[in-house]
């Protein structure tokens, strides 16, 4: 994978983390969302108004599958507010889970990753809420969406 491909994936991941962090600071949780980087280098954001997280996530998966069939998806990040699985959790169980897949990884055995970003909701005295992010926990697996 080239440095340019790495940079595109990192940039989209960073945008997704900052979006999730901002939503957490406002509402203490966030609904799943999907961010795509298309071949033109534009970021596409998909959300829905469904309150049930599982249903919302499933609808985003449907959107993702349709969008990939249309073509032009370079990198995808599907984000959800979750508890980190026990076998990966360290000290902080709450996490932002980012499902990352990239067109540049098609054909590789381990072509997708979950990045769990542990977070804590904090308040400085009587001040506003802020989100303390911890080091991401990467988990690799075969791609599910961007496949050949």
mmCIF file of the C-alpha atoms, coordinates in Angstrom:
data_MODEL
# 
_entry.id   MODEL 
# 
loop_
_atom_site.group_PDB 
_atom_site.id 
_atom_site.type_symbol 
_atom_site.label_atom_id 
_atom_site.label_alt_id 
_atom_site.label_comp_id 
_atom_site.label_asym_id 
_atom_site.label_entity_id 
_atom_site.label_seq_id 
_atom_site.pdbx_PDB_ins_code 
_atom_site.Cartn_x 
_atom_site.Cartn_y 
_atom_site.Cartn_z 
_atom_site.occupancy 
_atom_site.B_iso_or_equiv 
_atom_site.pdbx_formal_charge 
_atom_site.auth_seq_id 
_atom_site.auth_comp_id 
_atom_site.auth_asym_id 
_atom_site.auth_atom_id 
_atom_site.pdbx_PDB_model_num 
ATOM 1   C CA . UNK A 1 1   ? 0.000   0.000   0.000  1.00 0.00 ? 1   UNK A CA 1 
ATOM 2   C CA . UNK A 1 2   ? 1.358   3.398   -0.936 1.00 0.00 ? 2   UNK A CA 1 
ATOM 3   C CA . UNK A 1 3   ? 1.801   6.332   1.401  1.00 0.00 ? 3   UNK A CA 1 
ATOM 4   C CA . UNK A 1 4   ? -0.984  8.140   -0.501 1.00 0.00 ? 4   UNK A CA 1 
ATOM 5   C CA . UNK A 1 5   ? -3.419  5.265   0.134  1.00 0.00 ? 5   UNK A CA 1 
ATOM 6   C CA . UNK A 1 6   ? -2.441  5.230   3.810  1.00 0.00 ? 6   UNK A CA 1 
ATOM 7   C CA . UNK A 1 7   ? -2.965  8.983   4.022  1.00 0.00 ? 7   UNK A CA 1 
ATOM 8   C CA . UNK A 1 8   ? -6.447  8.814   2.451  1.00 0.00 ? 8   UNK A CA 1 
ATOM 9   C CA . UNK A 1 9   ? -7.566  6.125   4.909  1.00 0.00 ? 9   UNK A CA 1 
ATOM 10  C CA . UNK A 1 10  ? -6.024  7.939   7.879  1.00 0.00 ? 10  UNK A CA 1 
ATOM 11  C CA . UNK A 1 11  ? -7.674  11.237  6.912  1.00 0.00 ? 11  UNK A CA 1 
ATOM 12  C CA . UNK A 1 12  ? -11.114 9.633   6.660  1.00 0.00 ? 12  UNK A CA 1 
ATOM 13  C CA . UNK A 1 13  ? -10.620 7.797   9.970  1.00 0.00 ? 13  UNK A CA 1 
ATOM 14  C CA . UNK A 1 14  ? -9.580  11.039  11.621 1.00 0.00 ? 14  UNK A CA 1 
ATOM 15  C CA . UNK A 1 15  ? -12.671 12.838  10.317 1.00 0.00 ? 15  UNK A CA 1 
ATOM 16  C CA . UNK A 1 16  ? -14.900 10.028  11.586 1.00 0.00 ? 16  UNK A CA 1 
ATOM 17  C CA . UNK A 1 17  ? -13.307 10.078  15.056 1.00 0.00 ? 17  UNK A CA 1 
ATOM 18  C CA . UNK A 1 18  ? -13.641 13.858  15.354 1.00 0.00 ? 18  UNK A CA 1 
ATOM 19  C CA . UNK A 1 19  ? -17.267 13.686  14.196 1.00 0.00 ? 19  UNK A CA 1 
ATOM 20  C CA . UNK A 1 20  ? -18.061 10.968  16.770 1.00 0.00 ? 20  UNK A CA 1 
ATOM 21  C CA . UNK A 1 21  ? -16.198 12.901  19.472 1.00 0.00 ? 21  UNK A CA 1 
ATOM 22  C CA . UNK A 1 22  ? -18.171 16.064  18.718 1.00 0.00 ? 22  UNK A CA 1 
ATOM 23  C CA . UNK A 1 23  ? -21.480 14.197  18.810 1.00 0.00 ? 23  UNK A CA 1 
ATOM 24  C CA . UNK A 1 24  ? -20.538 12.542  22.111 1.00 0.00 ? 24  UNK A CA 1 
ATOM 25  C CA . UNK A 1 25  ? -19.714 15.926  23.646 1.00 0.00 ? 25  UNK A CA 1 
ATOM 26  C CA . UNK A 1 26  ? -23.122 17.264  22.588 1.00 0.00 ? 26  UNK A CA 1 
ATOM 27  C CA . UNK A 1 27  ? -25.391 14.327  23.421 1.00 0.00 ? 27  UNK A CA 1 
ATOM 28  C CA . UNK A 1 28  ? -23.284 11.718  25.336 1.00 0.00 ? 28  UNK A CA 1 
ATOM 29  C CA . UNK A 1 29  ? -23.869 9.156   22.563 1.00 0.00 ? 29  UNK A CA 1 
ATOM 30  C CA . UNK A 1 30  ? -24.034 9.062   18.797 1.00 0.00 ? 30  UNK A CA 1 
ATOM 31  C CA . UNK A 1 31  ? -26.040 7.218   16.204 1.00 0.00 ? 31  UNK A CA 1 
ATOM 32  C CA . UNK A 1 32  ? -24.106 5.128   13.675 1.00 0.00 ? 32  UNK A CA 1 
ATOM 33  C CA . UNK A 1 33  ? -22.906 6.927   10.579 1.00 0.00 ? 33  UNK A CA 1 
ATOM 34  C CA . UNK A 1 34  ? -21.115 6.065   7.355  1.00 0.00 ? 34  UNK A CA 1 
ATOM 35  C CA . UNK A 1 35  ? -18.359 8.083   5.721  1.00 0.00 ? 35  UNK A CA 1 
ATOM 36  C CA . UNK A 1 36  ? -17.076 7.298   2.238  1.00 0.00 ? 36  UNK A CA 1 
ATOM 37  C CA . UNK A 1 37  ? -14.210 8.727   0.272  1.00 0.00 ? 37  UNK A CA 1 
ATOM 38  C CA . UNK A 1 38  ? -15.093 8.516   -3.389 1.00 0.00 ? 38  UNK A CA 1 
ATOM 39  C CA . UNK A 1 39  ? -12.723 8.265   -6.343 1.00 0.00 ? 39  UNK A CA 1 
ATOM 40  C CA . UNK A 1 40  ? -13.023 12.028  -6.873 1.00 0.00 ? 40  UNK A CA 1 
ATOM 41  C CA . UNK A 1 41  ? -11.559 12.576  -3.391 1.00 0.00 ? 41  UNK A CA 1 
ATOM 42  C CA . UNK A 1 42  ? -14.851 13.814  -1.918 1.00 0.00 ? 42  UNK A CA 1 
ATOM 43  C CA . UNK A 1 43  ? -16.154 12.704  1.470  1.00 0.00 ? 43  UNK A CA 1 
ATOM 44  C CA . UNK A 1 44  ? -19.757 11.480  1.521  1.00 0.00 ? 44  UNK A CA 1 
ATOM 45  C CA . UNK A 1 45  ? -21.635 11.274  4.849  1.00 0.00 ? 45  UNK A CA 1 
ATOM 46  C CA . UNK A 1 46  ? -24.661 9.037   5.408  1.00 0.00 ? 46  UNK A CA 1 
ATOM 47  C CA . UNK A 1 47  ? -26.866 9.073   8.495  1.00 0.00 ? 47  UNK A CA 1 
ATOM 48  C CA . UNK A 1 48  ? -30.453 8.243   9.336  1.00 0.00 ? 48  UNK A CA 1 
ATOM 49  C CA . UNK A 1 49  ? -33.034 9.192   11.953 1.00 0.00 ? 49  UNK A CA 1 
ATOM 50  C CA . UNK A 1 50  ? -33.642 5.644   13.217 1.00 0.00 ? 50  UNK A CA 1 
ATOM 51  C CA . UNK A 1 51  ? -33.221 5.600   17.006 1.00 0.00 ? 51  UNK A CA 1 
ATOM 52  C CA . UNK A 1 52  ? -32.575 1.854   17.366 1.00 0.00 ? 52  UNK A CA 1 
ATOM 53  C CA . UNK A 1 53  ? -28.809 1.476   16.899 1.00 0.00 ? 53  UNK A CA 1 
ATOM 54  C CA . UNK A 1 54  ? -28.988 -2.027  15.403 1.00 0.00 ? 54  UNK A CA 1 
ATOM 55  C CA . UNK A 1 55  ? -31.631 -1.017  12.873 1.00 0.00 ? 55  UNK A CA 1 
ATOM 56  C CA . UNK A 1 56  ? -29.809 2.218   12.058 1.00 0.00 ? 56  UNK A CA 1 
ATOM 57  C CA . UNK A 1 57  ? -26.562 0.299   11.469 1.00 0.00 ? 57  UNK A CA 1 
ATOM 58  C CA . UNK A 1 58  ? -28.337 -2.233  9.216  1.00 0.00 ? 58  UNK A CA 1 
ATOM 59  C CA . UNK A 1 59  ? -29.794 0.588   7.102  1.00 0.00 ? 59  UNK A CA 1 
ATOM 60  C CA . UNK A 1 60  ? -26.338 2.124   6.748  1.00 0.00 ? 60  UNK A CA 1 
ATOM 61  C CA . UNK A 1 61  ? -24.999 -1.274  5.652  1.00 0.00 ? 61  UNK A CA 1 
ATOM 62  C CA . UNK A 1 62  ? -27.709 -1.396  2.968  1.00 0.00 ? 62  UNK A CA 1 
ATOM 63  C CA . UNK A 1 63  ? -26.744 2.109   1.837  1.00 0.00 ? 63  UNK A CA 1 
ATOM 64  C CA . UNK A 1 64  ? -23.095 1.069   1.759  1.00 0.00 ? 64  UNK A CA 1 
ATOM 65  C CA . UNK A 1 65  ? -23.784 -2.025  -0.355 1.00 0.00 ? 65  UNK A CA 1 
ATOM 66  C CA . UNK A 1 66  ? -25.828 0.028   -2.857 1.00 0.00 ? 66  UNK A CA 1 
ATOM 67  C CA . UNK A 1 67  ? -23.182 2.728   -2.990 1.00 0.00 ? 67  UNK A CA 1 
ATOM 68  C CA . UNK A 1 68  ? -20.390 0.178   -3.607 1.00 0.00 ? 68  UNK A CA 1 
ATOM 69  C CA . UNK A 1 69  ? -22.423 -1.415  -6.443 1.00 0.00 ? 69  UNK A CA 1 
ATOM 70  C CA . UNK A 1 70  ? -22.694 2.031   -8.037 1.00 0.00 ? 70  UNK A CA 1 
ATOM 71  C CA . UNK A 1 71  ? -18.891 2.199   -7.960 1.00 0.00 ? 71  UNK A CA 1 
ATOM 72  C CA . UNK A 1 72  ? -16.406 4.892   -7.112 1.00 0.00 ? 72  UNK A CA 1 
ATOM 73  C CA . UNK A 1 73  ? -15.916 4.063   -3.414 1.00 0.00 ? 73  UNK A CA 1 
ATOM 74  C CA . UNK A 1 74  ? -12.240 4.304   -2.477 1.00 0.00 ? 74  UNK A CA 1 
ATOM 75  C CA . UNK A 1 75  ? -12.375 4.129   1.352  1.00 0.00 ? 75  UNK A CA 1 
ATOM 76  C CA . UNK A 1 76  ? -15.267 3.484   3.752  1.00 0.00 ? 76  UNK A CA 1 
ATOM 77  C CA . UNK A 1 77  ? -15.669 3.991   7.490  1.00 0.00 ? 77  UNK A CA 1 
ATOM 78  C CA . UNK A 1 78  ? -18.767 2.759   9.295  1.00 0.00 ? 78  UNK A CA 1 
ATOM 79  C CA . UNK A 1 79  ? -18.847 4.186   12.834 1.00 0.00 ? 79  UNK A CA 1 
ATOM 80  C CA . UNK A 1 80  ? -20.852 3.068   15.863 1.00 0.00 ? 80  UNK A CA 1 
ATOM 81  C CA . UNK A 1 81  ? -20.875 3.825   19.590 1.00 0.00 ? 81  UNK A CA 1 
ATOM 82  C CA . UNK A 1 82  ? -20.267 0.493   21.322 1.00 0.00 ? 82  UNK A CA 1 
ATOM 83  C CA . UNK A 1 83  ? -18.818 -1.418  24.211 1.00 0.00 ? 83  UNK A CA 1 
ATOM 84  C CA . UNK A 1 84  ? -15.416 -2.866  23.378 1.00 0.00 ? 84  UNK A CA 1 
ATOM 85  C CA . UNK A 1 85  ? -15.426 -6.692  23.442 1.00 0.00 ? 85  UNK A CA 1 
ATOM 86  C CA . UNK A 1 86  ? -13.968 -8.111  26.669 1.00 0.00 ? 86  UNK A CA 1 
ATOM 87  C CA . UNK A 1 87  ? -11.015 -9.763  24.933 1.00 0.00 ? 87  UNK A CA 1 
ATOM 88  C CA . UNK A 1 88  ? -9.860  -6.346  23.606 1.00 0.00 ? 88  UNK A CA 1 
ATOM 89  C CA . UNK A 1 89  ? -10.903 -3.987  26.388 1.00 0.00 ? 89  UNK A CA 1 
ATOM 90  C CA . UNK A 1 90  ? -8.230  -2.562  28.615 1.00 0.00 ? 90  UNK A CA 1 
ATOM 91  C CA . UNK A 1 91  ? -9.375  -0.036  31.213 1.00 0.00 ? 91  UNK A CA 1 
ATOM 92  C CA . UNK A 1 92  ? -12.145 1.807   29.350 1.00 0.00 ? 92  UNK A CA 1 
ATOM 93  C CA . UNK A 1 93  ? -15.097 -0.264  28.024 1.00 0.00 ? 93  UNK A CA 1 
ATOM 94  C CA . UNK A 1 94  ? -16.865 2.451   25.971 1.00 0.00 ? 94  UNK A CA 1 
ATOM 95  C CA . UNK A 1 95  ? -15.583 2.886   22.462 1.00 0.00 ? 95  UNK A CA 1 
ATOM 96  C CA . UNK A 1 96  ? -16.056 4.291   19.013 1.00 0.00 ? 96  UNK A CA 1 
ATOM 97  C CA . UNK A 1 97  ? -15.835 1.356   16.603 1.00 0.00 ? 97  UNK A CA 1 
ATOM 98  C CA . UNK A 1 98  ? -14.665 2.276   13.138 1.00 0.00 ? 98  UNK A CA 1 
ATOM 99  C CA . UNK A 1 99  ? -15.018 -0.355  10.418 1.00 0.00 ? 99  UNK A CA 1 
ATOM 100 C CA . UNK A 1 100 ? -12.442 0.541   7.753  1.00 0.00 ? 100 UNK A CA 1 
ATOM 101 C CA . UNK A 1 101 ? -12.161 -0.929  4.268  1.00 0.00 ? 101 UNK A CA 1 
ATOM 102 C CA . UNK A 1 102 ? -10.182 0.372   1.305  1.00 0.00 ? 102 UNK A CA 1 
ATOM 103 C CA . UNK A 1 103 ? -10.229 -0.359  -2.393 1.00 0.00 ? 103 UNK A CA 1 
ATOM 104 C CA . UNK A 1 104 ? -6.421  -0.537  -2.319 1.00 0.00 ? 104 UNK A CA 1 
ATOM 105 C CA . UNK A 1 105 ? -6.672  -3.622  -0.063 1.00 0.00 ? 105 UNK A CA 1 
ATOM 106 C CA . UNK A 1 106 ? -8.832  -5.761  -2.396 1.00 0.00 ? 106 UNK A CA 1 
ATOM 107 C CA . UNK A 1 107 ? -7.355  -9.214  -2.723 1.00 0.00 ? 107 UNK A CA 1 
ATOM 108 C CA . UNK A 1 108 ? -5.550  -9.210  0.606  1.00 0.00 ? 108 UNK A CA 1 
ATOM 109 C CA . UNK A 1 109 ? -6.513  -11.854 3.136  1.00 0.00 ? 109 UNK A CA 1 
ATOM 110 C CA . UNK A 1 110 ? -6.809  -9.369  6.012  1.00 0.00 ? 110 UNK A CA 1 
ATOM 111 C CA . UNK A 1 111 ? -8.194  -6.380  4.126  1.00 0.00 ? 111 UNK A CA 1 
ATOM 112 C CA . UNK A 1 112 ? -10.432 -4.751  6.748  1.00 0.00 ? 112 UNK A CA 1 
ATOM 113 C CA . UNK A 1 113 ? -10.004 -3.424  10.256 1.00 0.00 ? 113 UNK A CA 1 
ATOM 114 C CA . UNK A 1 114 ? -12.044 -2.503  13.242 1.00 0.00 ? 114 UNK A CA 1 
ATOM 115 C CA . UNK A 1 115 ? -10.443 0.309   15.167 1.00 0.00 ? 115 UNK A CA 1 
ATOM 116 C CA . UNK A 1 116 ? -11.836 0.584   18.655 1.00 0.00 ? 116 UNK A CA 1 
ATOM 117 C CA . UNK A 1 117 ? -11.166 4.034   20.096 1.00 0.00 ? 117 UNK A CA 1 
ATOM 118 C CA . UNK A 1 118 ? -11.852 3.871   23.841 1.00 0.00 ? 118 UNK A CA 1 
ATOM 119 C CA . UNK A 1 119 ? -13.343 7.057   25.272 1.00 0.00 ? 119 UNK A CA 1 
ATOM 120 C CA . UNK A 1 120 ? -14.421 8.577   28.556 1.00 0.00 ? 120 UNK A CA 1 
ATOM 121 C CA . UNK A 1 121 ? -17.015 11.304  29.008 1.00 0.00 ? 121 UNK A CA 1 
ATOM 122 C CA . UNK A 1 122 ? -15.512 13.902  31.332 1.00 0.00 ? 122 UNK A CA 1 
ATOM 123 C CA . UNK A 1 123 ? -16.500 17.228  32.833 1.00 0.00 ? 123 UNK A CA 1 
ATOM 124 C CA . UNK A 1 124 ? -14.086 19.855  34.117 1.00 0.00 ? 124 UNK A CA 1 
ATOM 125 C CA . UNK A 1 125 ? -15.736 21.133  37.302 1.00 0.00 ? 125 UNK A CA 1 
ATOM 126 C CA . UNK A 1 126 ? -18.994 22.798  36.310 1.00 0.00 ? 126 UNK A CA 1 
ATOM 127 C CA . UNK A 1 127 ? -17.765 23.140  32.727 1.00 0.00 ? 127 UNK A CA 1 
ATOM 128 C CA . UNK A 1 128 ? -18.953 21.513  29.553 1.00 0.00 ? 128 UNK A CA 1 
ATOM 129 C CA . UNK A 1 129 ? -18.587 17.844  28.758 1.00 0.00 ? 129 UNK A CA 1 
ATOM 130 C CA . UNK A 1 130 ? -15.529 16.723  26.880 1.00 0.00 ? 130 UNK A CA 1 
ATOM 131 C CA . UNK A 1 131 ? -14.473 13.363  25.511 1.00 0.00 ? 131 UNK A CA 1 
ATOM 132 C CA . UNK A 1 132 ? -11.108 11.905  26.448 1.00 0.00 ? 132 UNK A CA 1 
ATOM 133 C CA . UNK A 1 133 ? -9.936  9.563   23.706 1.00 0.00 ? 133 UNK A CA 1 
ATOM 134 C CA . UNK A 1 134 ? -7.526  6.700   24.371 1.00 0.00 ? 134 UNK A CA 1 
ATOM 135 C CA . UNK A 1 135 ? -5.179  4.821   22.049 1.00 0.00 ? 135 UNK A CA 1 
ATOM 136 C CA . UNK A 1 136 ? -6.999  2.887   19.315 1.00 0.00 ? 136 UNK A CA 1 
ATOM 137 C CA . UNK A 1 137 ? -7.138  -0.894  19.392 1.00 0.00 ? 137 UNK A CA 1 
ATOM 138 C CA . UNK A 1 138 ? -6.848  -2.351  15.839 1.00 0.00 ? 138 UNK A CA 1 
ATOM 139 C CA . UNK A 1 139 ? -8.420  -5.677  14.877 1.00 0.00 ? 139 UNK A CA 1 
ATOM 140 C CA . UNK A 1 140 ? -7.873  -7.045  11.351 1.00 0.00 ? 140 UNK A CA 1 
ATOM 141 C CA . UNK A 1 141 ? -10.228 -9.364  9.454  1.00 0.00 ? 141 UNK A CA 1 
ATOM 142 C CA . UNK A 1 142 ? -11.272 -10.207 5.860  1.00 0.00 ? 142 UNK A CA 1 
ATOM 143 C CA . UNK A 1 143 ? -13.152 -7.451  4.034  1.00 0.00 ? 143 UNK A CA 1 
ATOM 144 C CA . UNK A 1 144 ? -16.951 -7.663  3.959  1.00 0.00 ? 144 UNK A CA 1 
ATOM 145 C CA . UNK A 1 145 ? -17.964 -4.821  1.635  1.00 0.00 ? 145 UNK A CA 1 
ATOM 146 C CA . UNK A 1 146 ? -15.170 -3.657  -0.656 1.00 0.00 ? 146 UNK A CA 1 
ATOM 147 C CA . UNK A 1 147 ? -14.307 -6.982  -2.239 1.00 0.00 ? 147 UNK A CA 1 
ATOM 148 C CA . UNK A 1 148 ? -13.429 -8.152  -5.740 1.00 0.00 ? 148 UNK A CA 1 
# 
